[in-house]
Amino acid sequence: MRKRCLCGLLAAAMLATAFAASHAQAACWQGDQVQTVRGRLTVGRFVDANDRPERPFILRLEKPVCLTDATLGDVDDTRTIHVFAADARLQAQLRRRVGTTIVVRGKPFARHTAHHHAPIVMDVSAIASR
């Protein structure tokens, strides 16, 4: 009888693990689809291959996110996103909000160059306070 009970518990644990894994995968962002995320904006300190300083904006998230990107590869749960804005007005807003909690909207993609300083990089299209 005890063996049956252990087998049942083992089966239940395996099902719960499988469900949790499939649920986590379903919650991953899809590459190049607009997403919204909240976090504390910081500035990283890195150097490039020629020892020149790079100071990217790094968003430190309250909750981890993952990314499914068919072109650049998947990203497991991470709490950091390298955010940038091609628009000068948005770039200025990012500079002014360093050290604060913000909400950004943009298109994420997986890091793929030495100039990307977090597993996920996001081209920001909108910024809001908390």
Secondary structure, DSSP 4 states (H G I P E B T S, - for coil): -HHHHHHHHHHHHHHHHHHHHHHHHHTSEETTS-EEEEEEEEE--EE-TTS-EE--EEEEEEEEEEEE-TTT--EEEEEEEEEE-SSHHHHHHHHHTTTSEEEEEEEEEE--STT--SSEEEEEEEEEE-
